[in-house]
Amino acid sequence: MSALAWSRRGAEEVWWWLSRTAGYGWRHKRLLLVGGWAVLSSWLLDLGWPWLPLLVVSPVLVLLVWERWWPVAFQVQVTDRLFRSRTRRWLRRRWASVMEACGLARRLPSNQSVQVPALVGLAWEGSQLVASPRLLTGQTVEDFEGAAERLRVALEANRLRVIADPAATGCRLVWSFGDPLAAAFAWPVPEDQAINLEWLTLGRTEDGQTWRLPLRVSTLVAGSTGAGKGSVLWGTVLSLAPAVRAGLVQLHGVDLKGGMELGLGKPLFTRYATDAGEAVIMLEEAVTACEERAKRLAGNSRLHAPTTDEPLIIFVIDELASLVAYLPDRDLLKRAEAALSRLLSIGRAPGFYVYAFLQDPRKETVRMRHLFTQSMGLRLRDREESAMVLGDGAVASGAACHKIHRSMPGVGYAVGEDGLIVKVRAGFVADDTIRATAARFPTPVQVPIVQAVPDEGEEAPAPAAARAPRKPRTSRRRTENVGADS
Ligand SMILES: Nc1ncnc2c1ncn2[C@@H]1O[C@H](COP(=O)(O)OP(=O)(O)OP(=O)(O)O)[C@@H](O)[C@H]1O
């Protein structure tokens, strides 16, 4: 190794040590450096080289001043770079022992030699260290998923993802260091022209990218109380607001907390239900409108193209369980379940989608859970709940909703644009932002929900089970008005 390389390595080691001892504070470090400099200077002065101390110490002084006055730039340019090159070097050198310690190496009984998965590639991609191992014969990606936690701790990383290749015959190990999602950030009022009918923009991903979710898929968002479902809900509404004002999207809101959640943004909603009776009528009318649109599309198109005459209909249902599990009125509950299941199963092509939010993802609570084609998990109670929402495979490869800390509302796991699970944080939507958005992007049409009131002397309607088949509850003209399908 050349002298230059040695001195570079020496400088790296000094700065590595300085960054590792950050806890001691700069006063101690400075004392140490100045002391070392004094000893070195007196030694060099003795040798008759008075200019050398200055030469040696001036780069260090420059670095000290840089770190003190421009800490962010210093972090990015010096500390992070040193950390990366050192971590990469360390892993390359220790790969075999890491594999062995994590239970991924194999000792051959014949000659006691150790077989280790070869390290095919190792590189930094942004803030993530990515390794590509070659699996040993008889090993599967699941073996690496099983050792994920050990691999994470071995590198003192915040998170490790095991990403299988499409055929699941190999995988990539992705270590993330630090937490780019640690700090909350506010979500702004959308721009006037920001109409996007393919993607919702909701926050940031752990790679520092914008978090986008496909719009034209019914989506279930689960999170314990206080997990930040409100940010995802309002992020969805804000993302759609410009299209709402343009008449290309209609929002139908269900808020059985009496309007406490959605009330602030009422002008954005074409239809808005705050009690179970209204919600069920709204859903049933939407099913009728959806079936009619599907009939019209049949033979012409396989996917509805939104227009102002035939907009996308997006149901936003806060606390889904209040509608399909906790209703004391069994008749209403059955009707709600039936209408919602029908909408979820036939709504995709005609452009009817449901965005539902709930705390308890168990099947006993939401029987139609499997009908949501997209789901995301915020903080959840335990591993089982994480697996219910995202699937076992996602949890095994690192989507641990149950490990999200209480102090991180809005953080969760979702399927990213590449189809892989990604950790995300929704932007925080303040009440003032909702009010401003509602004032700027009101929907051009609001359709009230009319509940049938039995005429005097007329008997109350019989339970649904006794009536067959049930007709739509409002006139044909009103039904057609839903979704402006007239
Ligand atoms: N993205 C976010 N960033 C930072 N703080 C957030 C974020 N989202 C929510 N919070 C904060 O977390 C708290 C709980 O948020 P929120 O009401 O959205 O949770 P929730 O999941 O809807 O809870 P519940 O089901 O009990 O209504 C709020 O006080 C809010 O200030």
The ligand as an ORCA input file, in Angstrom:
! r2SCAN-3c Opt
* xyz 0 1
  N     -47.630     11.924      9.922
  C     -47.572     12.359     11.176
  N     -46.460     12.960     11.631
  C     -46.401     13.389     12.894
  N     -47.397     13.291     13.791
  C     -48.534     12.724     13.398
  C     -48.675     12.217     12.073
  N     -49.899     11.691     11.967
  C     -50.501     11.850     13.155
  N     -49.680     12.474     14.027
  C     -49.994     12.790     15.420
  O     -50.348     11.580     16.070
  C     -51.550     11.715     16.807
  C     -52.535     10.614     16.415
  O     -52.837     10.764     15.042
  P     -54.210     10.279     14.410
  O     -55.361     10.886     15.140
  O     -54.119     10.489     12.963
  O     -54.158      8.745     14.773
  P     -55.246      7.659     14.435
  O     -54.514      6.453     13.992
  O     -56.282      8.222     13.514
  O     -55.867      7.392     15.867
  P     -57.411      7.014     16.212
  O     -57.705      5.718     15.545
  O     -57.380      6.899     17.704
  O     -58.242      8.168     15.713
  C     -52.103     13.108     16.508
  O     -51.987     13.840     17.695
  C     -51.203     13.709     15.483
  O     -50.789     14.984     15.912
*
